[in-house]
Amino acid sequence: MPGLTLASRLDGAVGGKTASAFDRAFGMKTVGELLEHYPRRYARRGELTPIASLPLGEPVTIVAEVVSAAERRMQNRRGSLLEVVISDGDGRMSLTFFNQPWRLKDLTPGRRGIFSGKVGEYRRQTQLTNPDYELFDDIAEARAEAEVTAKRPIPIYPATGSVPSTLVQKTIAVVLDALGEVDDPLPDDLRTRRGLLPARAAFERIHRPENDDDIPPAVATLRMHEAFVLQTALLQQRQFVRALSATKRPAAPGGLLERFDAILPFELTPDQQNVGAQLAADLTGDWPMNRLVQGEVGSGKTLVALRAMMQVAESGGQSALIAPTEVLAGQHLRSIARMLGPELAPELMPTLLTGQMPAAERRRAALRVASGQARIVVGTHALLSATTTFADLGFVVVDEQHRFGVDQREALRSKGESPHTLVLTATPIPRTVAMTVFGDLDVSTIRTMPAGRAGIQSFVAPLAEKPSWFARVWDRVAEEVAQGRQAFVVCAAIDAEQLAADDKTDEPADTPDGATPAAGESSRTRWGVVQVEALISRLPGFADIRVQILHGKMPSEEKDAVMQAFARGDIDVLVATTVIEVGVDVPNASTMVILEADRFGVSQLHQLRGRVGRGGVPGLCLLVTEAAPGTSSRSRVEAVASTLDGFALAEVDLELRGEGDVLGGAQSGARSSLRLLRVVTDADLITEARAEGERLLADDPALVRHPGLAAALERRVGVEERAALAKS
């Protein structure tokens, strides 16, 4: 199997069964994607990882020694159970194998090896179920070879229960042995100036280092590969957009935009004015607008987008706003119609188009869109349907862009002739992330908040130390309702008990991923929407309080009816999942209770909190958590309580969780998400890579003289990844 390339299919390199396992576990389909699955750390054969600190529920790889092994018959099912105890010299844990008695001859006391699996817990003891392992056999090796082997780092890979680190290591070794020459994505002069390795050598040293000194040069080389390819992709995307010609959409004196501004009952904030001017200029530019507007929850991003829609409508153009949920799409439409008022609304005919509308109503809406009668269209994925056509789609607005797949966003854009595109996000983006991922977009920021907001106070209810505060949370909600206000209660699940309904036997579960019921239960949510509704319905203080639930599995008409009833004030307390996270606007809602707040990310907590304090009523956010002080979970919750500045929280989120979680696979594209690059620490490298990319593209825009870079772009940044990077 000589001469594999990075573009070779994985099933042709390692066989269909192994390739399928890697595809299911990591989405890998090619040799290059496998080789870009880099070790997260390196172990030594003499290294003992502390068993006491292993995280429950996580795939791990440890070096340990067998202490004992014994087989017994299972009580509640047929077959045998092999229980092995291993030690790292300090802590102990058990390995459990179902119906594999033959392993007794390998796992004898005193044998040392490397063990991989998902950490579980059974009867208060840490365990791995059906782990993968490789035993060391130093006795049979010559002493000199043993010394070399002892110094050779063992790569430990990100793994799953079905694809452990040891299998990743073996598979990569097979591929490296058959790999031919690798075209280098870096220009020769850049590699020479920075003292970087050839691409083939970098892959070899990061995956099969002979010693510790092999690793840093390999990491430095592959980190530059990543930065350079990503930045070149962004620059090419910008070139592509700017090569398109756009229909200019100027505002006319006395036109729709001026008429709309005249009926606004308030002054625009300085930031709204500045960003509005940028959008107005973009709409009359030589190429299509390709802009991201970021701003705090409630900062008025939708109003800025609506003013741009007015400008587009003046030339007869249509604007399409795509929202992530039916609830939010319906609310956007009502909000837009209200802002347009009785004079402008009939002229522009804002129209809702969603998949859950009755067929006759949807047909009427689709006809208004196709005829051009509806110059503002708001919808969900229904806008992407092949049957939805526009007369003159001039402007696409994507609300909360990270909720949409790349193909969906591109499908909407393709319904017009190079339409202008505006992306809105209420999740502030740290500067380094913007530079790395949004580098081809013009970024605008709205920081100032509209006047008249009463603000929000946030408090942590730490049940680990103060369990009595749980009752006080509900008292506080009842007090707010007694003052004529409304409250949200947010849960991490719909029905916690249904999630917990699992194995009840006295044997560890024989689960395919190696997880045990106890480990799952320890990480499960306690409070779902169902449980909270049942709890508060029994509280004396809630006897006269109108409580309703809302979650994503309810029919869309029912969800919309509940939200409208809550907005009208017919419901006092809404117990919901995060379906209310984005865009729901009820000015009378004063209180937000987030149960098990440690289960949510920083930006999500900030988004949820932004649902209250939106009118003249002061907001109150109670972050309820059982996380222990000093844990990262607790730190996230405390960070949110400490500030209302979403931009500061975005930086905190980046530091606490790393950009892998902050960006998310859906945002950055499965294969183009960051691997070695760290946007917190690599800002200088990213800046340098961008400058190098600009120089190279200015000299060789079609990459005729840089085939290695062209191949890397094609391989790692295909059509989908390119669009993911564009965020448009």
C-alpha positions in Angstrom: 0.0 0.0 0.0 2.8 2.4 -0.8 2.3 6.0 -1.9 -0.6 7.1 0.2 -1.4 10.8 0.0 -3.1 13.1 2.5 -6.2 13.0 0.2 -6.3 9.2 0.1 -9.5 7.6 1.4 -9.1 6.2 4.8 -11.0 3.0 4.0 -8.5 2.2 1.3 -5.6 2.8 3.7 -6.7 0.9 6.8 -9.7 -1.2 5.8 -13.5 -0.5 5.9 -14.2 -1.7 9.4 -11.5 0.5 11.0 -12.3 3.4 8.7 -16.0 3.2 9.7 -15.1 3.3 13.4 -13.0 6.5 12.9 -15.7 8.1 10.7 -18.4 7.5 13.4 -16.1 8.6 16.2 -14.4 11.6 14.6 -15.9 12.2 11.2 -12.7 11.2 9.5 -12.7 10.1 5.9 -9.2 10.7 4.6 -5.6 10.0 5.5 -5.0 13.7 6.1 -7.9 14.0 8.6 -6.4 11.0 10.5 -2.9 12.5 10.6 -4.3 15.9 11.8 -5.8 14.1 14.8 -2.8 15.1 17.0 -1.8 13.7 20.4 -3.2 15.8 23.3 -0.3 14.8 25.5 2.5 12.2 25.8 3.0 9.6 28.4 6.2 7.7 29.4 6.4 4.0 30.1 7.6 4.9 33.6 4.9 7.5 34.1 2.1 6.8 36.6 -1.0 9.0 36.0 -2.8 9.6 39.3 -5.9 7.4 39.3 -7.4 9.5 42.1 -7.9 12.5 39.8 -9.4 10.7 36.8 -12.6 12.6 35.6 -15.8 10.5 35.6 -17.4 10.0 32.2 -14.3 10.9 30.2 -12.2 8.7 28.0 -8.7 8.3 29.5 -5.4 6.5 29.0 -3.3 5.6 32.0 -0.2 3.7 32.8 -0.6 1.3 35.7 0.3 -2.1 37.2 -2.0 -5.2 37.7 -2.6 -5.9 41.4 -5.1 -8.8 41.1 -7.5 -10.5 38.7 -10.4 -12.8 39.4 -13.3 -14.2 37.5 -16.9 -14.8 38.9 -20.3 -15.8 37.6 -22.8 -13.0 37.2 -25.9 -13.2 39.4 -28.6 -11.6 37.3 -27.5 -12.7 33.8 -25.7 -15.5 32.1 -21.9 -15.4 31.7 -18.9 -14.4 33.7 -17.4 -11.2 34.9 -13.6 -10.7 35.0 -12.6 -8.1 37.6 -9.0 -6.7 37.5 -7.6 -4.3 40.0 -4.8 -2.0 38.8 -2.7 0.6 40.7 -0.5 3.5 39.9 1.3 3.2 43.2 -1.0 5.5 44.9 -4.7 5.0 43.9 -6.5 1.9 42.7 -9.3 1.3 40.2 -11.0 -1.8 38.7 -11.3 -3.1 35.1 -14.4 -5.0 34.2 -14.6 -7.5 31.3 -17.8 -9.3 30.4 -17.4 -13.0 29.2 -13.7 -12.7 28.5 -12.0 -15.2 30.9 -9.1 -15.7 28.5 -7.7 -12.3 29.5 -6.7 -13.9 32.9 -3.6 -15.3 31.3 -2.4 -11.8 30.2 -3.5 -9.7 33.2 -1.4 -11.3 35.9 -0.3 -9.5 39.0 2.8 -7.4 38.4 2.3 -6.8 34.7 2.4 -3.1 33.7 0.7 -1.6 30.7 -1.3 1.2 29.2 -5.1 1.1 29.7 -7.7 3.1 27.8 -11.4 3.5 28.4 -14.2 5.7 29.7 -14.0 6.3 33.4 -17.1 5.1 35.3 -17.9 4.4 38.9 -19.5 1.3 40.5 -20.2 1.0 44.2 -18.0 4.0 44.8 -15.0 2.6 43.1 -13.6 4.1 39.9 -13.6 1.6 37.0 -13.1 1.1 33.3 -15.5 -1.3 31.5 -14.1 -3.5 28.7 -11.0 -1.2 28.3 -8.5 -1.4 25.6 -5.0 -2.1 26.8 -1.4 -2.8 25.8 0.9 -4.6 28.2 4.6 -3.7 28.4 7.0 -6.7 27.9 10.3 -5.2 28.9 11.5 -8.5 30.2 11.7 -10.0 26.7 13.5 -7.0 25.3 17.2 -6.4 25.3 18.3 -4.0 28.0 19.5 -1.4 25.5 16.2 -1.5 23.6 14.3 -1.2 26.9 16.2 2.0 27.8 15.4 3.5 24.4 11.7 2.4 24.7 11.5 3.8 28.2 12.5 7.3 26.9 10.3 7.2 23.9 7.1 9.3 24.5 3.8 7.5 24.1 1.3 9.7 22.2 -2.1 9.9 24.0 -4.9 10.9 21.6 -8.3 12.4 22.0 -10.4 9.2 22.1 -13.9 7.7 22.5 -15.1 4.5 24.2 -15.2 2.7 20.8 -11.9 4.2 19.5 -9.4 4.3 22.3 -6.0 6.1 22.2 -4.1 2.9 21.5 -6.2 2.1 18.4 -5.6 5.6 17.1 -1.8 5.2 17.7 -1.7 1.8 15.8 -3.8 3.1 12.9 -1.7 6.2 12.5 1.4 4.0 12.5 0.0 1.9 9.6 -0.8 5.0 7.6 2.6 6.7 8.3 4.4 3.6 7.1 2.5 3.8 3.7 2.6 7.5 3.3 4.4 8.9 0.3 5.8 12.4 -0.2 3.7 15.2 1.3 3.3 18.5 -0.6 4.2 21.3 1.7 1.5 24.1 2.1 4.1 26.6 3.3 6.2 28.6 0.8 9.9 27.5 0.9 11.1 30.9 2.0 8.6 31.1 4.9 9.6 27.6 6.1 13.3 28.5 5.9 13.0 31.8 7.7 11.1 30.3 10.6 13.3 27.1 10.7 10.3 24.8 10.3 10.3 21.1 9.3 9.2 19.7 5.9 5.5 18.5 6.2 6.3 14.8 6.0 8.9 15.0 8.9 6.5 17.1 11.0 3.8 14.4 10.8 6.3 11.7 11.6 7.7 13.5 14.7 4.5 14.6 16.2 3.0 11.0 16.0 6.2 8.9 16.5 8.7 11.0 18.4 12.0 9.3 19.3 12.4 11.7 22.3 11.0 14.8 23.8 13.1 17.1 21.6 11.3 15.9 18.5 7.9 17.3 19.6 8.2 21.1 19.8 9.6 21.6 16.2 6.8 19.4 14.8 4.1 21.3 16.8 5.5 24.6 15.7 5.5 23.5 12.0 2.0 22.1 12.1 0.7 25.1 14.0 1.9 27.4 11.2 0.4 25.1 8.6 -3.0 25.5 10.3 -2.7 29.3 10.7 -1.5 29.8 7.2 -4.1 27.6 5.5 -6.9 29.1 7.5 -5.9 32.7 6.9 -5.3 32.1 3.2 -8.8 30.5 3.0 -10.3 33.6 4.6 -8.4 35.9 2.3 -9.5 33.9 -0.7 -13.1 34.1 0.5 -12.9 37.9 0.8 -11.4 38.0 -2.7 -14.2 35.9 -4.0 -16.9 38.1 -2.5 -15.3 41.2 -3.7 -15.1 39.8 -7.3 -18.9 39.6 -7.4 -20.9 42.6 -8.6 -23.7 43.7 -6.3 -26.9 45.5 -7.1 -26.6 48.9 -5.4 -29.4 49.7 -3.0 -29.2 53.4 -2.2 -31.6 55.3 0.1 -33.6 58.1 -1.5 -34.5 61.4 0.0 -38.0 61.1 1.5 -37.9 57.3 0.9 -38.8 54.4 3.1 -35.8 54.7 5.3 -36.4 58.4 6.1 -40.1 57.7 6.6 -39.3 54.8 9.0 -36.8 56.9 11.0 -39.4 59.6 11.3 -41.9 57.3 13.1 -39.3 55.9 15.6 -40.4 56.9 19.1 -36.8 57.1 20.3 -33.3 58.2 19.4 -30.9 55.7 17.9 -27.9 55.0 20.2 -24.5 56.3 18.9 -23.5 52.7 18.1 -26.7 52.1 16.2 -26.1 55.3 14.2 -22.5 54.3 13.4 -23.3 50.7 12.4 -26.3 51.9 10.4 -24.0 54.2 8.4 -21.6 51.3 7.7 -24.5 49.2 6.5 -25.9 52.0 4.3 -22.4 52.4 2.7 -22.1 48.6 2.2 -25.5 48.5 0.4 -24.2 51.0 -2.2 -20.7 49.4 -2.6 -19.2 47.7 -5.6 -19.4 44.2 -4.1 -22.0 42.5 -1.8 -22.1 43.4 1.8 -20.5 40.6 3.9 -20.8 41.9 7.5 -21.2 40.6 11.0 -22.9 42.8 13.6 -22.2 41.7 17.2 -23.9 43.3 20.1 -25.2 42.6 23.6 -28.6 41.0 24.1 -31.1 43.9 23.8 -28.6 46.3 22.2 -30.9 46.9 19.2 -29.3 44.8 16.4 -32.7 43.9 14.9 -33.5 47.6 14.5 -30.3 48.2 12.7 -31.0 45.3 10.4 -34.6 46.6 9.8 -33.3 50.0 8.8 -31.1 48.3 6.2 -34.1 46.4 5.0 -35.9 49.7 4.4 -33.0 50.9 2.2 -33.2 47.6 0.2 -37.0 47.9 -0.2 -36.7 51.3 -1.7 -35.4 49.7 -5.0 -38.1 47.0 -4.8 -35.7 44.5 -3.3 -36.7 41.9 -0.8 -35.1 41.1 2.5 -35.1 37.6 4.1 -34.5 37.2 7.8 -33.9 33.6 8.9 -34.2 32.8 12.6 -33.3 29.6 14.4 -36.7 28.8 15.9 -40.4 29.2 15.1 -40.9 31.0 18.3 -38.2 33.5 17.4 -39.3 33.9 13.8 -42.9 34.6 14.9 -41.7 37.2 17.5 -39.4 38.9 14.9 -42.4 39.3 12.5 -44.6 40.8 15.2 -41.8 43.1 16.4 -41.1 44.2 12.8 -44.8 44.8 12.0 -45.1 46.8 15.3 -42.0 49.0 14.4 -43.2 49.6 10.9 -46.6 50.8 12.1 -49.9 51.0 10.3 -48.6 53.1 7.4 -45.5 51.2 6.4 -46.5 47.7 7.3 -49.1 47.3 4.5 -46.7 48.8 2.0 -43.9 46.3 2.8 -46.1 43.4 3.8 -43.8 41.6 6.3 -44.6 37.9 5.8 -43.9 34.9 8.0 -43.0 31.6 6.3 -42.4 28.5 8.5 -42.7 24.8 8.1 -45.4 24.4 10.7 -47.9 26.8 9.1 -51.1 25.3 7.8 -50.7 24.4 4.1 -53.2 27.0 2.7 -51.6 29.8 4.8 -48.2 28.8 3.7 -49.2 28.8 0.1 -50.5 32.3 0.4 -47.3 33.4 2.1 -45.1 31.8 -0.5 -47.1 33.5 -3.3 -46.6 36.9 -1.7 -42.9 36.2 -1.5 -42.6 34.9 -5.1 -44.5 37.8 -6.5 -42.4 40.4 -4.7 -45.4 41.7 -2.8 -43.7 40.8 0.5 -40.6 42.9 0.7 -39.7 41.7 4.1 -39.8 37.9 4.7 -39.2 36.3 8.1 -38.9 32.5 8.5 -37.1 29.4 9.6 -35.7 26.6 7.5 -38.8 26.9 5.4 -37.1 29.8 3.6 -34.6 27.3 2.3 -37.2 25.0 0.7 -36.9 24.5 -3.1 -40.5 25.7 -3.5 -39.7 29.0 -1.9 -38.7 31.6 -4.5 -38.1 35.3 -4.4 -38.8 38.0 -7.0 -35.7 40.0 -6.1 -33.8 38.8 -3.0 -31.4 41.6 -2.3 -30.6 41.2 1.4 -30.1 38.2 3.6 -30.1 38.6 7.4 -29.0 35.6 9.5 -30.0 35.8 13.1 -27.8 33.9 15.6 -25.6 32.5 12.8 -24.2 29.7 14.9 -27.6 28.0 14.9 -27.5 27.3 11.2 -25.5 24.8 9.2 -23.4 26.1 6.4 -25.4 24.5 3.6 -28.6 26.2 4.9 -27.1 29.6 4.9 -25.6 29.2 1.4 -29.0 27.8 0.2 -30.7 31.0 1.2 -28.0 33.2 -0.4 -28.3 31.3 -3.7 -31.9 32.4 -4.0 -30.8 35.8 -5.1 -28.2 37.4 -7.4 -25.2 38.0 -5.1 -27.4 39.4 -2.3 -26.0 41.5 0.5 -25.5 39.5 3.6 -25.7 40.5 7.3 -25.0 38.2 10.2 -26.3 39.1 13.7 -24.9 37.6 16.9 -25.6 38.4 20.5 -22.6 36.2 21.5 -19.7 38.7 21.7 -16.6 37.5 19.9 -13.1 38.0 21.4 -10.7 39.9 19.1 -8.5 36.9 18.5 -11.4 34.7 17.6 -12.7 37.3 15.2 -9.3 37.5 13.5 -9.1 33.7 13.2 -12.5 32.8 12.1 -14.3 35.9 10.9 -11.3 37.3 9.0 -13.1 37.7 5.7 -16.1 39.5 7.2 -16.3 43.1 8.1 -17.2 43.2 11.8 -19.3 45.9 13.5 -20.0 46.1 17.2 -22.9 47.7 19.1 -21.8 48.2 22.7 -24.1 51.0 23.9 -27.5 49.9 25.2 -30.8 51.8 24.6 -31.9 54.2 27.3 -34.6 53.2 29.7 -33.2 49.7 30.6 -33.5 49.1 34.3 -30.6 46.7 34.4 -30.1 43.2 35.9 -28.8 42.0 39.2 -27.3 38.5 39.2 -26.7 36.2 42.2 -25.3 32.7 42.6 -27.4 30.4 44.8 -24.7 27.9 46.0 -26.7 24.9 47.1 -23.5 22.9 47.9 -22.9 25.2 50.9 -26.3 26.7 51.4 -29.0 24.1 50.6 -31.7 26.2 52.3 -31.4 28.8 49.6 -33.3 26.5 47.2 -36.6 27.3 49.1 -35.7 31.0 49.1 -35.3 31.0 45.3 -39.0 30.1 45.0 -40.1 32.6 47.6 -38.2 35.3 45.6 -40.1 34.3 42.4 -43.4 34.4 44.2 -42.6 37.9 45.6 -41.8 39.2 42.0 -45.1 37.7 40.7 -47.0 39.4 43.6 -45.7 42.7 42.3 -47.3 42.0 38.9 -44.2 40.8 37.2 -43.3 37.6 35.4 -40.5 35.0 35.7 -38.6 32.4 33.6 -37.3 29.2 35.1 -34.8 27.5 32.9 -33.9 23.8 33.1 -31.3 21.7 31.4 -33.7 18.9 30.4 -37.4 18.3 29.7 -37.8 15.3 32.0 -34.9 14.4 34.3 -36.5 11.2 35.5 -36.9 9.8 32.0 -33.2 10.5 31.4 -32.3 8.6 34.7 -34.5 5.6 34.0 -31.7 3.0 33.4 -30.1 -0.2 34.7 -31.2 -1.3 38.2 -29.3 -4.6 38.6 -26.4 -5.1 41.0 -24.0 -5.8 38.1 -22.1 -3.1 36.2 -23.7 -2.4 32.9 -22.2 -4.0 29.8 -22.4 -0.8 27.8 -20.8 -0.5 24.4 -19.0 2.8 25.2 -17.7 1.5 28.5 -19.8 3.9 30.6 -21.4 2.6 33.7 -24.8 3.6 35.0 -23.4 5.1 38.2 -21.1 7.3 36.1 -24.0 8.4 34.0 -26.2 9.1 37.0 -23.6 11.2 38.7 -23.5 13.5 35.7 -27.2 13.6 35.0 -29.4 16.5 35.5 -31.8 16.5 38.5 -34.2 19.1 37.4 -36.2 18.9 34.2 -39.1 21.0 33.2 -41.5 18.2 34.3 -40.0 18.0 37.7 -39.9 21.7 38.3 -43.5 22.1 37.3 -44.5 19.3 39.7 -42.4 20.9 42.5 -43.8 24.4 42.3 -47.4 23.3 41.9 -47.1 21.8 45.4 -45.7 25.0 47.0 -48.2 27.0 49.0 -46.8 30.3 47.8 -47.7 29.2 44.2 -51.3 28.3 44.7 -52.5 31.4 42.8 -49.6 31.7 40.4 -50.2 30.7 36.7 -47.4 28.3 35.6 -46.9 27.0 32.1 -44.2 24.9 30.5 -42.3 25.3 27.2 -39.9 23.0 25.5 -38.7 22.1 22.0 -40.7 18.9 21.7 -44.0 20.7 21.9 -45.9 21.3 18.6 -45.0 24.6 17.1 -48.5 26.1 17.3 -48.5 25.2 21.0 -45.1 26.7 21.6 -46.1 29.9 19.8 -49.4 30.1 21.8 -47.6 29.7 25.1 -45.1 32.4 24.2 -47.8 34.8 23.1 -49.8 34.1 26.3 -46.7 34.8 28.3 -46.0 38.0 26.4 -49.7 39.1 27.0 -49.2 38.5 30.8 -51.6 35.5 30.9 -48.8 33.3 32.4 -46.9 34.3 35.5 -44.1 31.8 35.5 -42.7 30.0 32.4 -40.8 26.9 33.1 -38.7 26.2 30.0 -35.7 24.7 28.4 -33.2 26.9 26.5 -35.8 27.3 23.7 -36.2 30.8 25.2 -32.5 31.5 25.0 -32.4 33.7 21.9 -34.5 36.7 21.2 -37.6 36.2 23.3 -38.7 39.6 24.4 -41.2 40.1 27.3 -40.5 43.5 28.9 -42.6 42.6 32.0 -40.4 39.6 32.8 -38.3 40.5 35.8 -36.8 37.3 37.0 -34.7 34.5 35.5 -34.0 31.4 37.5 -31.5 29.1 35.9 -31.4 25.7 37.7 -28.1 23.7 37.6 -26.5 26.7 36.0 -23.1 24.9 35.9 -24.5 22.8 33.1 -24.6 25.8 30.8 -21.7 27.7 29.1 -20.8 31.2 29.9 -22.3 32.7 26.8 -25.4 30.7 27.1 -26.0 31.9 30.7 -25.4 35.4 29.5 -27.9 35.0 26.7 -30.5 33.5 29.0 -30.0 36.3 31.6 -30.6 38.8 28.8 -34.3 37.8 28.6 -35.1 39.9 31.7 -34.5 43.5 32.6 -35.5 44.5 29.0 -38.2 47.1 30.0 -38.5 49.5 32.8 -38.7 46.6 35.3 -35.4 45.8 37.1 -34.1 42.3 36.2 -33.1 39.6 38.7 -31.1 36.5 37.7 -30.6 33.7 40.1 -28.0 31.2 39.1 -28.7 28.0 41.1 -25.9 25.5 41.3 -24.7 22.5 43.4 -21.1 22.8 41.9 -18.5 22.9 44.6 -16.4 26.0 45.2 -13.2 26.1 43.2 -14.4 23.8 40.4 -14.3 25.1 36.8 -18.1 24.6 36.6 -18.6 26.9 39.6 -16.1 29.4 38.2 -18.2 29.8 35.0 -21.3 30.5 37.0 -19.5 33.0 39.3 -18.0 34.8 36.2 -21.4 35.4 34.8 -22.8 36.7 38.1 -19.8 39.1 38.4 -20.4 41.2 35.2 -23.0 42.1 32.7 -20.3 42.8 30.1 -20.7 40.1 27.4 -17.4 41.1 25.8 -15.6 40.5 29.1 -17.4 37.2 29.5 -16.4 36.1 26.0 -12.8 36.5 27.0 -13.4 34.6 30.3 -15.2 31.8 28.4 -12.2 31.5 26.0 -9.8 31.2 28.9 -12.0 28.8 30.9 -13.0 26.4 28.1 -10.6 27.0 25.2 -11.6 28.0 21.7 -12.6 24.4 20.7 -15.8 24.7 22.8 -16.2 28.5 22.2 -16.2 28.1 18.4 -18.0 24.8 18.3 -18.0 22.4 15.4 -21.1 23.8 13.8 -19.5 27.3 13.7 -16.1 26.4 12.5 -16.7 23.5 10.2 -16.0 19.9 11.3 -12.7 19.6 9.5 -11.5 23.2 9.7 -12.0 23.6 13.5 -8.8 24.5 15.3 -6.5 21.7 16.4 -3.1 22.9 17.4 -3.8 26.6 17.0 -4.8 28.5 20.2 -6.4 31.8 19.6 -5.7 33.0 23.1 -1.9 32.5 22.9 -1.3 32.4 19.1 -2.5 35.9 18.1 0.9 36.9 16.9 1.3 33.8 14.9 -2.1 34.3 13.3 -1.3 37.9 12.5 2.0 36.8 10.9 0.2 34.1 8.9 -2.3 36.5 7.6 0.3 39.0 6.4 2.2 36.1 4.7 -1.0 35.0 3.1 -1.7 38.5 1.8 1.7 38.7 0.3 1.5 35.3 -1.4 -2.0 35.9 -2.8 -1.0 39.4 -4.1 1.8 37.7 -6.1 0.1 34.5 -7.0 -3.7 34.8 -6.6 -4.5 31.5 -8.4 -1.8 29.7 -6.4 -0.2 28.4 -9.7 3.2 28.4 -8.2 2.1 27.0 -4.8 0.5 23.6 -5.5 1.1 22.4 -2.0 -1.0 25.2 -0.6 -3.7 24.8 -3.2 -3.9 21.1 -2.3 -4.1 21.9 1.4 -6.9 24.4 0.8 -8.8 21.9 -1.3 -8.3 19.1 1.2 -8.8 20.9 4.5 -11.1 23.8 3.4 -13.6 22.3 1.0 -16.8 24.1 -0.1 -18.5 23.5 3.2 -15.5 24.5 5.4 -15.0 27.6 3.2 -18.6 28.7 3.9 -18.2 27.8 7.5 -15.2 30.1 7.8 -17.2 32.8 6.0 -20.0 32.6 8.5 -22.3 34.0 5.9 
